[in-house]
Amino acid sequence: MLISGLQKLTLLDYPGKVACTVFTPGCNLRCPFCHNAPLVLPELVGQDTDEEQV
């Protein structure tokens, strides 16, 4: 599994819980307002996250 980003702590994405967010690359929608374009557009995806970091 390709992982393009990891947010080790989030208090917003799962209300009332402490969680982490794992970002996976790729999307075919190409929304002009996308705030995660560097993660979802294959031509902009950078280095993969090391498995040990997850």
CHARMM-style PDB file with segment names, atoms N, HN, CA, C and O in Angstrom:
ATOM      1  N   MET     1       0.845  -1.181   0.000  1.00  0.00      PROA
ATOM      2  CA  MET     1       0.000   0.000   0.000  1.00  0.00      PROA
ATOM      3  C   MET     1       0.885   1.237   0.000  1.00  0.00      PROA
ATOM      4  O   MET     1       1.799   1.356   0.816  1.00  0.00      PROA
ATOM      5  N   LEU     2       0.616   2.137  -0.900  1.00  0.00      PROA
ATOM      6  HN  LEU     2      -0.126   2.041  -1.563  1.00  0.00      PROA
ATOM      7  CA  LEU     2       1.361   3.393  -0.944  1.00  0.00      PROA
ATOM      8  C   LEU     2       0.766   4.375   0.054  1.00  0.00      PROA
ATOM      9  O   LEU     2      -0.449   4.554   0.123  1.00  0.00      PROA
ATOM     10  N   ILE     3       1.631   4.997   0.815  1.00  0.00      PROA
ATOM     11  HN  ILE     3       2.619   4.851   0.759  1.00  0.00      PROA
ATOM     12  CA  ILE     3       1.223   6.008   1.789  1.00  0.00      PROA
ATOM     13  C   ILE     3       1.963   7.287   1.443  1.00  0.00      PROA
ATOM     14  O   ILE     3       3.193   7.309   1.408  1.00  0.00      PROA
ATOM     15  N   SER     4       1.220   8.344   1.189  1.00  0.00      PROA
ATOM     16  HN  SER     4       0.220   8.326   1.218  1.00  0.00      PROA
ATOM     17  CA  SER     4       1.841   9.612   0.796  1.00  0.00      PROA
ATOM     18  C   SER     4       1.969  10.601   1.937  1.00  0.00      PROA
ATOM     19  O   SER     4       2.707  11.581   1.830  1.00  0.00      PROA
ATOM     20  N   GLY     5       1.267  10.360   3.016  1.00  0.00      PROA
ATOM     21  HN  GLY     5       0.667   9.564   3.103  1.00  0.00      PROA
ATOM     22  CA  GLY     5       1.343  11.271   4.138  1.00  0.00      PROA
ATOM     23  C   GLY     5       0.788  10.642   5.396  1.00  0.00      PROA
ATOM     24  O   GLY     5      -0.021   9.716   5.344  1.00  0.00      PROA
ATOM     25  N   LEU     6       1.228  11.151   6.510  1.00  0.00      PROA
ATOM     26  HN  LEU     6       1.885  11.903   6.553  1.00  0.00      PROA
ATOM     27  CA  LEU     6       0.790  10.640   7.799  1.00  0.00      PROA
ATOM     28  C   LEU     6       0.676  11.803   8.773  1.00  0.00      PROA
ATOM     29  O   LEU     6       1.642  12.531   9.003  1.00  0.00      PROA
ATOM     30  N   GLN     7      -0.492  11.967   9.331  1.00  0.00      PROA
ATOM     31  HN  GLN     7      -1.276  11.376   9.144  1.00  0.00      PROA
ATOM     32  CA  GLN     7      -0.696  12.949  10.392  1.00  0.00      PROA
ATOM     33  C   GLN     7      -0.836  12.133  11.670  1.00  0.00      PROA
ATOM     34  O   GLN     7      -1.853  11.476  11.891  1.00  0.00      PROA
ATOM     35  N   LYS     8       0.194  12.181  12.505  1.00  0.00      PROA
ATOM     36  HN  LYS     8       1.020  12.715  12.326  1.00  0.00      PROA
ATOM     37  CA  LYS     8       0.247  11.302  13.673  1.00  0.00      PROA
ATOM     38  C   LYS     8      -0.796  11.614  14.734  1.00  0.00      PROA
ATOM     39  O   LYS     8      -1.143  10.744  15.533  1.00  0.00      PROA
ATOM     40  N   LEU     9      -1.300  12.839  14.752  1.00  0.00      PROA
ATOM     41  HN  LEU     9      -1.019  13.546  14.103  1.00  0.00      PROA
ATOM     42  CA  LEU     9      -2.298  13.211  15.754  1.00  0.00      PROA
ATOM     43  C   LEU     9      -3.338  14.118  15.130  1.00  0.00      PROA
ATOM     44  O   LEU     9      -3.002  15.140  14.531  1.00  0.00      PROA
ATOM     45  N   THR    10      -4.594  13.747  15.271  1.00  0.00      PROA
ATOM     46  HN  THR    10      -4.866  12.917  15.758  1.00  0.00      PROA
ATOM     47  CA  THR    10      -5.697  14.606  14.859  1.00  0.00      PROA
ATOM     48  C   THR    10      -6.805  14.510  15.894  1.00  0.00      PROA
ATOM     49  O   THR    10      -7.156  13.422  16.351  1.00  0.00      PROA
ATOM     50  N   LEU    11      -7.340  15.643  16.251  1.00  0.00      PROA
ATOM     51  HN  LEU    11      -7.055  16.527  15.880  1.00  0.00      PROA
ATOM     52  CA  LEU    11      -8.462  15.703  17.183  1.00  0.00      PROA
ATOM     53  C   LEU    11      -9.732  16.130  16.464  1.00  0.00      PROA
ATOM     54  O   LEU    11     -10.789  16.230  17.085  1.00  0.00      PROA
ATOM     55  N   LEU    12      -9.641  16.386  15.150  1.00  0.00      PROA
ATOM     56  HN  LEU    12      -8.782  16.304  14.645  1.00  0.00      PROA
ATOM     57  CA  LEU    12     -10.772  16.902  14.377  1.00  0.00      PROA
ATOM     58  C   LEU    12     -11.473  15.857  13.521  1.00  0.00      PROA
ATOM     59  O   LEU    12     -12.688  15.932  13.333  1.00  0.00      PROA
ATOM     60  N   ASP    13     -10.736  14.888  13.000  1.00  0.00      PROA
ATOM     61  HN  ASP    13      -9.749  14.827  13.153  1.00  0.00      PROA
ATOM     62  CA  ASP    13     -11.282  13.976  12.002  1.00  0.00      PROA
ATOM     63  C   ASP    13     -12.175  12.877  12.573  1.00  0.00      PROA
ATOM     64  O   ASP    13     -12.972  12.295  11.837  1.00  0.00      PROA
ATOM     65  N   TYR    14     -12.063  12.584  13.844  1.00  0.00      PROA
ATOM     66  HN  TYR    14     -11.415  13.056  14.442  1.00  0.00      PROA
ATOM     67  CA  TYR    14     -12.880  11.562  14.494  1.00  0.00      PROA
ATOM     68  C   TYR    14     -13.353  12.174  15.811  1.00  0.00      PROA
ATOM     69  O   TYR    14     -12.728  11.964  16.850  1.00  0.00      PROA
ATOM     70  N   PRO    15     -14.450  12.928  15.775  1.00  0.00      PROA
ATOM     71  CA  PRO    15     -14.901  13.720  16.924  1.00  0.00      PROA
ATOM     72  C   PRO    15     -14.953  12.928  18.237  1.00  0.00      PROA
ATOM     73  O   PRO    15     -15.517  11.837  18.319  1.00  0.00      PROA
ATOM     74  N   GLY    16     -14.344  13.527  19.244  1.00  0.00      PROA
ATOM     75  HN  GLY    16     -13.886  14.413  19.177  1.00  0.00      PROA
ATOM     76  CA  GLY    16     -14.333  12.920  20.568  1.00  0.00      PROA
ATOM     77  C   GLY    16     -13.257  11.872  20.765  1.00  0.00      PROA
ATOM     78  O   GLY    16     -13.164  11.279  21.840  1.00  0.00      PROA
ATOM     79  N   LYS    17     -12.443  11.632  19.751  1.00  0.00      PROA
ATOM     80  HN  LYS    17     -12.519  12.113  18.878  1.00  0.00      PROA
ATOM     81  CA  LYS    17     -11.400  10.608  19.830  1.00  0.00      PROA
ATOM     82  C   LYS    17     -10.061  11.180  19.381  1.00  0.00      PROA
ATOM     83  O   LYS    17     -10.004  12.134  18.605  1.00  0.00      PROA
ATOM     84  N   VAL    18      -8.995  10.584  19.882  1.00  0.00      PROA
ATOM     85  HN  VAL    18      -9.042   9.809  20.513  1.00  0.00      PROA
ATOM     86  CA  VAL    18      -7.652  10.885  19.407  1.00  0.00      PROA
ATOM     87  C   VAL    18      -7.363   9.885  18.294  1.00  0.00      PROA
ATOM     88  O   VAL    18      -7.569   8.685  18.475  1.00  0.00      PROA
ATOM     89  N   ALA    19      -6.894  10.360  17.155  1.00  0.00      PROA
ATOM     90  HN  ALA    19      -6.727  11.335  17.008  1.00  0.00      PROA
ATOM     91  CA  ALA    19      -6.675   9.475  16.008  1.00  0.00      PROA
ATOM     92  C   ALA    19      -5.482   9.950  15.196  1.00  0.00      PROA
ATOM     93  O   ALA    19      -4.906  11.003  15.471  1.00  0.00      PROA
ATOM     94  N   CYS    20      -5.119   9.167  14.200  1.00  0.00      PROA
ATOM     95  HN  CYS    20      -5.587   8.311  13.976  1.00  0.00      PROA
ATOM     96  CA  CYS    20      -4.138   9.589  13.207  1.00  0.00      PROA
ATOM     97  C   CYS    20      -4.816   9.504  11.843  1.00  0.00      PROA
ATOM     98  O   CYS    20      -5.831   8.825  11.683  1.00  0.00      PROA
ATOM     99  N   THR    21      -4.247  10.199  10.866  1.00  0.00      PROA
ATOM    100  HN  THR    21      -3.423  10.751  10.996  1.00  0.00      PROA
ATOM    101  CA  THR    21      -4.786  10.185   9.513  1.00  0.00      PROA
ATOM    102  C   THR    21      -3.703   9.700   8.565  1.00  0.00      PROA
ATOM    103  O   THR    21      -2.585  10.216   8.572  1.00  0.00      PROA
ATOM    104  N   VAL    22      -4.037   8.705   7.751  1.00  0.00      PROA
ATOM    105  HN  VAL    22      -4.945   8.286   7.746  1.00  0.00      PROA
ATOM    106  CA  VAL    22      -3.123   8.170   6.746  1.00  0.00      PROA
ATOM    107  C   VAL    22      -3.631   8.617   5.379  1.00  0.00      PROA
ATOM    108  O   VAL    22      -4.791   8.387   5.037  1.00  0.00      PROA
ATOM    109  N   PHE    23      -2.761   9.254   4.601  1.00  0.00      PROA
ATOM    110  HN  PHE    23      -1.819   9.441   4.879  1.00  0.00      PROA
ATOM    111  CA  PHE    23      -3.123   9.748   3.274  1.00  0.00      PROA
ATOM    112  C   PHE    23      -2.577   8.799   2.211  1.00  0.00      PROA
ATOM    113  O   PHE    23      -1.391   8.467   2.218  1.00  0.00      PROA
ATOM    114  N   THR    24      -3.442   8.366   1.303  1.00  0.00      PROA
ATOM    115  HN  THR    24      -4.405   8.635   1.298  1.00  0.00      PROA
ATOM    116  CA  THR    24      -3.031   7.503   0.199  1.00  0.00      PROA
ATOM    117  C   THR    24      -3.064   8.304  -1.099  1.00  0.00      PROA
ATOM    118  O   THR    24      -3.909   9.184  -1.258  1.00  0.00      PROA
ATOM    119  N   PRO    25      -2.152   8.010  -2.029  1.00  0.00      PROA
ATOM    120  CA  PRO    25      -2.075   8.802  -3.261  1.00  0.00      PROA
ATOM    121  C   PRO    25      -3.088   8.367  -4.309  1.00  0.00      PROA
ATOM    122  O   PRO    25      -3.559   7.230  -4.314  1.00  0.00      PROA
ATOM    123  N   GLY    26      -3.404   9.294  -5.185  1.00  0.00      PROA
ATOM    124  HN  GLY    26      -3.020  10.217  -5.180  1.00  0.00      PROA
ATOM    125  CA  GLY    26      -4.228   8.991  -6.343  1.00  0.00      PROA
ATOM    126  C   GLY    26      -5.664   9.455  -6.210  1.00  0.00      PROA
ATOM    127  O   GLY    26      -6.311   9.232  -5.187  1.00  0.00      PROA
ATOM    128  N   CYS    27      -6.152  10.099  -7.249  1.00  0.00      PROA
ATOM    129  HN  CYS    27      -5.626  10.280  -8.080  1.00  0.00      PROA
ATOM    130  CA  CYS    27      -7.539  10.544  -7.325  1.00  0.00      PROA
ATOM    131  C   CYS    27      -7.807  10.914  -8.777  1.00  0.00      PROA
ATOM    132  O   CYS    27      -6.955  11.517  -9.430  1.00  0.00      PROA
ATOM    133  N   ASN    28      -8.974  10.563  -9.285  1.00  0.00      PROA
ATOM    134  HN  ASN    28      -9.666  10.073  -8.755  1.00  0.00      PROA
ATOM    135  CA  ASN    28      -9.273  10.867 -10.681  1.00  0.00      PROA
ATOM    136  C   ASN    28     -10.261  12.015 -10.847  1.00  0.00      PROA
ATOM    137  O   ASN    28     -10.721  12.261 -11.961  1.00  0.00      PROA
ATOM    138  N   LEU    29     -10.598  12.722  -9.780  1.00  0.00      PROA
ATOM    139  HN  LEU    29     -10.224  12.523  -8.874  1.00  0.00      PROA
ATOM    140  CA  LEU    29     -11.603  13.779  -9.868  1.00  0.00      PROA
ATOM    141  C   LEU    29     -11.042  15.120 -10.327  1.00  0.00      PROA
ATOM    142  O   LEU    29     -11.727  15.852 -11.040  1.00  0.00      PROA
ATOM    143  N   ARG    30      -9.809  15.463  -9.936  1.00  0.00      PROA
ATOM    144  HN  ARG    30      -9.252  14.868  -9.357  1.00  0.00      PROA
ATOM    145  CA  ARG    30      -9.138  16.707 -10.340  1.00  0.00      PROA
ATOM    146  C   ARG    30      -9.938  17.962  -9.990  1.00  0.00      PROA
ATOM    147  O   ARG    30     -10.061  18.872 -10.810  1.00  0.00      PROA
ATOM    148  N   CYS    31     -10.474  18.009  -8.787  1.00  0.00      PROA
ATOM    149  HN  CYS    31     -10.374  17.270  -8.120  1.00  0.00      PROA
ATOM    150  CA  CYS    31     -11.243  19.173  -8.336  1.00  0.00      PROA
ATOM    151  C   CYS    31     -10.329  20.397  -8.267  1.00  0.00      PROA
ATOM    152  O   CYS    31      -9.245  20.305  -7.691  1.00  0.00      PROA
ATOM    153  N   PRO    32     -10.724  21.526  -8.826  1.00  0.00      PROA
ATOM    154  CA  PRO    32      -9.869  22.712  -8.818  1.00  0.00      PROA
ATOM    155  C   PRO    32      -9.659  23.288  -7.417  1.00  0.00      PROA
ATOM    156  O   PRO    32      -8.714  24.046  -7.200  1.00  0.00      PROA
ATOM    157  N   PHE    33     -10.520  22.942  -6.474  1.00  0.00      PROA
ATOM    158  HN  PHE    33     -11.288  22.326  -6.651  1.00  0.00      PROA
ATOM    159  CA  PHE    33     -10.430  23.467  -5.111  1.00  0.00      PROA
ATOM    160  C   PHE    33      -9.777  22.489  -4.135  1.00  0.00      PROA
ATOM    161  O   PHE    33      -9.766  22.743  -2.930  1.00  0.00      PROA
ATOM    162  N   CYS    34      -9.238  21.383  -4.627  1.00  0.00      PROA
ATOM    163  HN  CYS    34      -9.247  21.177  -5.605  1.00  0.00      PROA
ATOM    164  CA  CYS    34      -8.675  20.341  -3.763  1.00  0.00      PROA
ATOM    165  C   CYS    34      -7.546  20.900  -2.893  1.00  0.00      PROA
ATOM    166  O   CYS    34      -6.602  21.499  -3.407  1.00  0.00      PROA
ATOM    167  N   HSD    35      -7.648  20.703  -1.576  1.00  0.00      PROA
ATOM    168  HN  HSD    35      -8.415  20.217  -1.159  1.00  0.00      PROA
ATOM    169  CA  HSD    35      -6.603  21.180  -0.673  1.00  0.00      PROA
ATOM    170  C   HSD    35      -5.536  20.110  -0.426  1.00  0.00      PROA
ATOM    171  O   HSD    35      -4.586  20.355   0.318  1.00  0.00      PROA
ATOM    172  N   ASN    36      -5.677  18.933  -1.035  1.00  0.00      PROA
ATOM    173  HN  ASN    36      -6.449  18.734  -1.639  1.00  0.00      PROA
ATOM    174  CA  ASN    36      -4.682  17.865  -0.911  1.00  0.00      PROA
ATOM    175  C   ASN    36      -4.045  17.509  -2.252  1.00  0.00      PROA
ATOM    176  O   ASN    36      -3.557  16.392  -2.423  1.00  0.00      PROA
ATOM    177  N   ALA    37      -4.042  18.431  -3.192  1.00  0.00      PROA
ATOM    178  HN  ALA    37      -4.439  19.338  -3.053  1.00  0.00      PROA
ATOM    179  CA  ALA    37      -3.502  18.146  -4.527  1.00  0.00      PROA
ATOM    180  C   ALA    37      -2.085  17.564  -4.494  1.00  0.00      PROA
ATOM    181  O   ALA    37      -1.808  16.647  -5.267  1.00  0.00      PROA
ATOM    182  N   PRO    38      -1.183  18.042  -3.648  1.00  0.00      PROA
ATOM    183  CA  PRO    38       0.158  17.448  -3.628  1.00  0.00      PROA
ATOM    184  C   PRO    38       0.159  15.974  -3.225  1.00  0.00      PROA
ATOM    185  O   PRO    38       1.113  15.255  -3.525  1.00  0.00      PROA
ATOM    186  N   LEU    39      -0.894  15.515  -2.551  1.00  0.00      PROA
ATOM    187  HN  LEU    39      -1.669  16.099  -2.308  1.00  0.00      PROA
ATOM    188  CA  LEU    39      -0.964  14.111  -2.150  1.00  0.00      PROA
ATOM    189  C   LEU    39      -1.697  13.241  -3.156  1.00  0.00      PROA
ATOM    190  O   LEU    39      -1.353  12.070  -3.317  1.00  0.00      PROA
ATOM    191  N   VAL    40      -2.688  13.775  -3.830  1.00  0.00      PROA
ATOM    192  HN  VAL    40      -2.968  14.727  -3.700  1.00  0.00      PROA
ATOM    193  CA  VAL    40      -3.541  12.929  -4.666  1.00  0.00      PROA
ATOM    194  C   VAL    40      -3.183  12.933  -6.144  1.00  0.00      PROA
ATOM    195  O   VAL    40      -3.539  11.995  -6.857  1.00  0.00      PROA
ATOM    196  N   LEU    41      -2.497  13.949  -6.619  1.00  0.00      PROA
ATOM    197  HN  LEU    41      -2.208  14.711  -6.040  1.00  0.00      PROA
ATOM    198  CA  LEU    41      -2.122  13.992  -8.030  1.00  0.00      PROA
ATOM    199  C   LEU    41      -0.814  13.227  -8.228  1.00  0.00      PROA
ATOM    200  O   LEU    41       0.209  13.609  -7.660  1.00  0.00      PROA
ATOM    201  N   PRO    42      -0.827  12.159  -9.022  1.00  0.00      PROA
ATOM    202  CA  PRO    42       0.370  11.319  -9.175  1.00  0.00      PROA
ATOM    203  C   PRO    42       1.610  12.102  -9.596  1.00  0.00      PROA
ATOM    204  O   PRO    42       2.720  11.773  -9.178  1.00  0.00      PROA
ATOM    205  N   GLU    43       1.433  13.128 -10.412  1.00  0.00      PROA
ATOM    206  HN  GLU    43       0.532  13.396 -10.751  1.00  0.00      PROA
ATOM    207  CA  GLU    43       2.598  13.893 -10.869  1.00  0.00      PROA
ATOM    208  C   GLU    43       3.202  14.765  -9.765  1.00  0.00      PROA
ATOM    209  O   GLU    43       4.319  15.258  -9.917  1.00  0.00      PROA
ATOM    210  N   LEU    44       2.487  14.958  -8.668  1.00  0.00      PROA
ATOM    211  HN  LEU    44       1.580  14.557  -8.545  1.00  0.00      PROA
ATOM    212  CA  LEU    44       2.988  15.774  -7.563  1.00  0.00      PROA
ATOM    213  C   LEU    44       3.355  14.954  -6.331  1.00  0.00      PROA
ATOM    214  O   LEU    44       3.900  15.494  -5.369  1.00  0.00      PROA
ATOM    215  N   VAL    45       3.060  13.651  -6.351  1.00  0.00      PROA
ATOM    216  HN  VAL    45       2.617  13.212  -7.133  1.00  0.00      PROA
ATOM    217  CA  VAL    45       3.324  12.803  -5.184  1.00  0.00      PROA
ATOM    218  C   VAL    45       4.824  12.691  -4.987  1.00  0.00      PROA
ATOM    219  O   VAL    45       5.568  12.380  -5.917  1.00  0.00      PROA
ATOM    220  N   GLY    46       5.253  12.950  -3.764  1.00  0.00      PROA
ATOM    221  HN  GLY    46       4.648  13.203  -3.009  1.00  0.00      PROA
ATOM    222  CA  GLY    46       6.675  12.904  -3.450  1.00  0.00      PROA
ATOM    223  C   GLY    46       7.093  11.556  -2.915  1.00  0.00      PROA
ATOM    224  O   GLY    46       6.656  10.515  -3.405  1.00  0.00      PROA
ATOM    225  N   GLN    47       7.927  11.581  -1.926  1.00  0.00      PROA
ATOM    226  HN  GLN    47       8.282  12.427  -1.528  1.00  0.00      PROA
ATOM    227  CA  GLN    47       8.495  10.388  -1.344  1.00  0.00      PROA
ATOM    228  C   GLN    47       7.450   9.640  -0.524  1.00  0.00      PROA
ATOM    229  O   GLN    47       6.628  10.251   0.159  1.00  0.00      PROA
ATOM    230  N   ASP    48       7.491   8.309  -0.599  1.00  0.00      PROA
ATOM    231  HN  ASP    48       8.159   7.813  -1.154  1.00  0.00      PROA
ATOM    232  CA  ASP    48       6.578   7.495   0.192  1.00  0.00      PROA
ATOM    233  C   ASP    48       6.972   7.542   1.662  1.00  0.00      PROA
ATOM    234  O   ASP    48       8.143   7.728   1.993  1.00  0.00      PROA
ATOM    235  N   THR    49       5.996   7.373   2.534  1.00  0.00      PROA
ATOM    236  HN  THR    49       5.045   7.222   2.265  1.00  0.00      PROA
ATOM    237  CA  THR    49       6.230   7.318   3.971  1.00  0.00      PROA
ATOM    238  C   THR    49       6.746   5.933   4.334  1.00  0.00      PROA
ATOM    239  O   THR    49       6.224   4.929   3.850  1.00  0.00      PROA
ATOM    240  N   ASP    50       7.755   5.874   5.173  1.00  0.00      PROA
ATOM    241  HN  ASP    50       8.179   6.690   5.566  1.00  0.00      PROA
ATOM    242  CA  ASP    50       8.320   4.609   5.602  1.00  0.00      PROA
ATOM    243  C   ASP    50       7.305   3.845   6.450  1.00  0.00      PROA
ATOM    244  O   ASP    50       6.601   4.438   7.268  1.00  0.00      PROA
ATOM    245  N   GLU    51       7.234   2.533   6.253  1.00  0.00      PROA
ATOM    246  HN  GLU    51       7.806   2.052   5.588  1.00  0.00      PROA
ATOM    247  CA  GLU    51       6.284   1.686   6.969  1.00  0.00      PROA
ATOM    248  C   GLU    51       6.453   1.790   8.480  1.00  0.00      PROA
ATOM    249  O   GLU    51       5.469   1.720   9.217  1.00  0.00      PROA
ATOM    250  N   GLU    52       7.673   1.955   8.946  1.00  0.00      PROA
ATOM    251  HN  GLU    52       8.472   2.012   8.348  1.00  0.00      PROA
ATOM    252  CA  GLU    52       7.941   2.027  10.378  1.00  0.00      PROA
ATOM    253  C   GLU    52       7.364   3.288  11.008  1.00  0.00      PROA
ATOM    254  O   GLU    52       7.078   3.298  12.205  1.00  0.00      PROA
ATOM    255  N   GLN    53       7.188   4.351  10.228  1.00  0.00      PROA
ATOM    256  HN  GLN    53       7.421   4.343   9.255  1.00  0.00      PROA
ATOM    257  CA  GLN    53       6.601   5.580  10.750  1.00  0.00      PROA
ATOM    258  C   GLN    53       5.128   5.396  11.072  1.00  0.00      PROA
ATOM    259  O   GLN    53       4.600   6.044  11.976  1.00  0.00      PROA
ATOM    260  N   VAL    54       4.462   4.511  10.331  1.00  0.00      PROA
ATOM    261  HN  VAL    54       4.891   3.985   9.597  1.00  0.00      PROA
ATOM    262  CA  VAL    54       3.040   4.261  10.534  1.00  0.00      PROA
ATOM    263  C   VAL    54       2.887   3.415  11.761  1.00  0.00      PROA
ATOM    264  OT1 VAL    54       1.767   3.070  12.137  1.00  0.00      PROA
TER     265      VAL     54
END
